[in-house]
Amino acid sequence: METQEPKKWLKFRLSFSEFSIPPCHTILVVGKRAPIGKNATMRMLDTIAPALFEMFEVDDDIVEAIIIKCSVSRMVGTKELVGLVLEEARTMMTDKDILNVDMDFEIVKDRIVEIKS
């Protein structure tokens, strides 16, 4: 009977998550009749953190725009994220509100590599 030397394996698990800068959170949802409108909100964010956020106007009776941290929309995908945020936010706000959304997520990638003895 032939015996084989056991192979050695090392398993890696990497977790990546978004770094956030206070007081700016990940997403702002601006109501149609909010005290500070979408353009003024973007100017404020550009003053605090230039080019860190992007605005997406939505066709909705409650929400005027969704402002998302650029790095998040690149990783997650704009269309899906705007749709998800709009669906959830409009159920808990009026058209006079600005909703601050702090979204946590992580991208996890598993990889197994062989260790040569």
N, C-alpha and C positions, 0 to 999 in steps of 0.2 A: 504494500500500500504506500503510495506516494504522499508525503506530507508537504503542505505549502506553508511558507512563512506568512504570517498574518500581515496584511497591509495596514499601515498607519494612516489615519485621516485626521485632519484638523478642520473643524467646522467654524466658519466665521459668521457672525450676525452683526450687521451694521444698522444703526438707526439714525435717520436724519430728521431734524425738525427745524421749523422756522424760528429764527431769532427775532424777537420783537423789541421795539424801542418805545418805552413809555414816554409821554402819555398817549402816543398813537397806537391804536390797536390794529387789528388786521383788516377790519371792514367797517365802514360807516354806511348806514342806510338813511337816505335823506327823504323825508316826506314832502309831498307837493306844496304844502303850506307851512313848512317848518320856519321858525324865526330867522334862521340863517340858511340861505338857499345853497344850491349845489355849487354854484360858481364861487361864492364867498367861502364855502367850506374848503374847496380845492385851493383857493388862495392861501387860506390859513395853514393848510397842511403843507403846501409848497414853501411857506415861510419857515415852518418848523423842521421839515424834512424834504428838501428839494428833490423832485423827481422820484419820490419813493412810492407815491400813490397814483392810480389812474382811475378815471371816472367813467362809468357806464350808464348812459341814460336808458331808462326803461319805459315802456308804454304800459302804464298802470294807473288806476284811479287813486291810489294811496301813495305809492312810492314814485319819486321823481328820478332819483339816481342812486346807484350803488357805487361806493368808492372803495377800491380794493388795493392792498399793498401789491405793487408790481411783481415782486418775487413770488408771492403766493399764486397770483393768476398765471404766471409762467409755469409753475410746477403742477398746479391742479387742473388748469384749463378754464378759460373765462366763461364759455357758454354754460357749462355744467354748474360752475360755482354761482354765477349770477342767477340762474334758474332756481337753484336750491335756496339761496339766501332770500330771493324774492318770495318764494313759496312760504317759507317759514316766517319771515319778518312781517309780512302783511297781515298775518293772523294775530299779531301781538302789538300793533302800533296803529296810530291814527295818522292822517296826512299832515298833522302839525308836529310830529315827532322826528327826532334824529336818533336812530338806534345805533349804539356802539356794539359791534360784534367782535368778540375775541375768539378766533377759531384756532383750535389746536389740531395739529395733524402730524403724522410722521410717515415717512416713506421707509419701508423696511425691505431689505434685500438680503436673502440668504445665499450663501455660496459655500460649497465644499471643495477643498483642494487636497490633493494627495501629497503626503509628506514622504519624501524619498529618504530612506535610511542610509 
